[in-house]
Amino acid sequence: MDGSKGKSAGPIEPASDLSEIAAKCAASNLLDVAAQLACLAEDLKALAARPIEPIPTSAEPDPF
C-alpha cells in the first residue's frame, strides 16, 4: 500500500445538500422543544388546578 494517498472521509456533499440537512435538523430540534413545552404546559395546568394549601406552622416558637 502506498502511504502517499490520503484517505477520504466520504463523498463531498454540495453546500445546498448541507443546508438542507441543517434545516431538517433545526426543524427536528424545534419540534422536540415544542413537544417539551407542550408537556410543561400540561404539568402547569395540572398544578394550577390544585388548591394552594397553607404550610402548617407551630404556634410555639422554637427554643433554639
C-alpha contacts under 8 A as a table, 3 or more apart, distances in Angstrom:
res1	aa1	res2	aa2	distance
2	D	5	K	6.51
3	G	6	G	7.50
8	S	11	P	7.48
13	E	17	D	6.32
13	E	18	L	6.78
14	P	17	D	5.44
14	P	18	L	6.59
15	A	18	L	5.01
15	A	19	S	6.09
16	S	19	S	5.03
16	S	20	E	6.20
17	D	20	E	5.03
17	D	21	I	6.19
18	L	21	I	5.01
18	L	22	A	6.09
19	S	22	A	5.04
19	S	23	A	6.10
20	E	23	A	5.06
20	E	24	K	6.20
21	I	24	K	5.12
21	I	25	C	6.21
22	A	25	C	5.09
22	A	26	A	6.12
23	A	26	A	5.09
23	A	27	A	6.12
24	K	27	A	5.08
24	K	28	S	6.11
25	C	28	S	5.04
25	C	29	N	6.14
26	A	29	N	5.06
26	A	30	L	6.15
27	A	30	L	5.04
27	A	31	L	6.20
28	S	31	L	5.09
28	S	32	D	6.30
29	N	32	D	5.04
29	N	33	V	6.27
30	L	33	V	5.05
30	L	34	A	6.07
31	L	34	A	5.00
31	L	35	A	6.16
32	D	35	A	5.14
32	D	36	Q	6.29
33	V	36	Q	5.07
33	V	37	L	6.14
34	A	37	L	5.05
34	A	38	A	6.16
35	A	38	A	5.05
35	A	39	C	6.37
36	Q	39	C	5.14
36	Q	40	L	6.20
37	L	40	L	4.91
37	L	41	A	6.06
38	A	41	A	5.04
38	A	42	E	6.32
39	C	42	E	5.10
39	C	43	D	6.28
40	L	43	D	5.03
40	L	44	L	6.13
41	A	44	L	5.06
41	A	45	K	6.06
42	E	45	K	5.03
42	E	46	A	6.24
43	D	46	A	5.13
43	D	47	L	6.22
44	L	47	L	4.99
44	L	48	A	6.02
45	K	48	A	5.07
45	K	49	A	6.34
46	A	49	A	5.24
46	A	50	R	6.81
47	L	50	R	5.39
48	A	51	P	7.51
58	S	61	P	7.14
